[in-house]
């Protein structure tokens, strides 16, 4: 769809873009991120033919960008600029109709096709209700939708967006990105969007390009680009990476400078986690932050908790997908439990396949055990045997029941303060 | 009330006003006639005296038609320049084009270059050459890389305008025998209007307008900003170039017959925009007709105020246009621009 080869661009003597090279595939959604002055907007201007690169080639559908007339280009590529303010009293309808310009003749005669497309776009963007209003009387979010509608009626194959949600409230931010995502999926538009909002764009795009100082610092799947190392380095600030439990996409959180006495975390505290089916993800991240040693067992390969534990480099006792827990795994698992200072059991359901994970706890005495989300009736798929085992465990060990992940965090910090911190 | 009418009704109302103003204006003068009499002379000339026929058809009618064309032309040029530069404070005078046209005309008078070839007279041709050279200089002075920013365009226009005015003064000094002719022309007047003036300017006027109409749709998109226009498929630099050439032709045609009449190109586009909105397909005809009406009335005043003496109409337009502009700015809370 769009291919950039070794693009250099400079304003005067200042080099803004250096050897930019990437390929946007058909129907792909790529986000461009990077700190202020990293060249994001300049890159977009080069791609939209507002600026001409000093060196290198830009191809749109195998043809050089410069071989397209402005009119042909407007049929293939639509741009939603950063500043969408309109100085004139055009009505919303007239403004959207301007998107049909590349399809109209010299005299701007409006065809029924034009009217149909404008109507469709207004429905898609939910702008019909103010079609006769002046564009100047709309809110920022409404205006942005109108400008996107104007881009839609251009029937482009590629949609370029420069900070489409800058200065919008979060409800609008979501609204706009949902819309863009829809255009990408339903109307098969390829999308290239610049955003300074790492977390927002990461939830939507297929791939990310991280620009730094005019160069591509990192490019690839969101998980590979939004890493603690990349973001901390490029933005020169302390961040941490979490995962959005719903989209399973990473998001960046800022770590404020600590005030007063700083706590040093000891790293010899060992926690064994019993989980499965994604119920342990948040717990794992909490434990990771506390920098304790974590072991997990026994997990089936491919399980989403297994994936997360793998990602976090935890010590896992693993078995093949859907396989029952075998003797060998159990022995390994028992060893890990024996060495641990604390055992945490997530709110995962228990059936005959994973019952041994909990049964094994009966071999121990006086262990600290935390049970999360203790809604036993709904999680017992063993005709009561699981519940039976639990009560036996409770007799021989120190058991704590905790409602959710947030409480767990608090609990660990208070109960183990002396152990966790120097 | 006017706001509630649709565009068609508005334009009909404006045309009716034009016709009324024209007929009333025809009846004014050293010999006052009733409008009815005027109509009679126009439509059944055989019933009226020879002298009345001459007064109406050879003296007053060409003057009114020329007033209309000059007023319309200045307004059209104003609309185009304000749109292209996206700045309300622009008219042919401010960007130096009138000065360029004036220099061309002055040069033609001083060097005695006035002659005709087919329909094309050298006076407007010199005005056009003068204005085009000026635009070319201003445009290139203002150009940075491959864009023409508004601010530098205005500054360059003002600066070049100063230089050209000085040049005109210089030409007047060395061409003393034509001094009176030039000065009178510079003040802006329609008192010598004749059918030959109309024949002289009309070809340039029409060609200029054809070019403008051809690029009128692009002007709407350019209003959104040059980048947005380009993204919507407009070859902005090309459209701008042709629009400016068209507006220069119209300005030159007008300036060559009327001299320097200010304020119309600045104020009429504003009024028209208030009436019909920013869409140039509506704005262009509205501003043209309103500009015509405005100059016909101004010229009537020029004839009447110190009758039988005539005041240069440029003084009237500046005196009436200025305060009206200020009144408009104060009155309308909504943004004109």
Interface residues (C-beta under 8 A of the other chain):
Chain A: X48 X49 X50 X69 X70 X71 X72 X73 X74 X75 X77 X78 X79 X81 X86 X87 X88 X89 X90 X94 X95 X98 X99 X101 X102 X104 X106 X107 X108 X136 X150 X154
Chain B: X86 X214 X217 X220 X221 X223 X224 X225 X227 X228 X230 X231 X232 X233 X234 X235 X236 X277 X278 X279 X281 X334 X335 X337
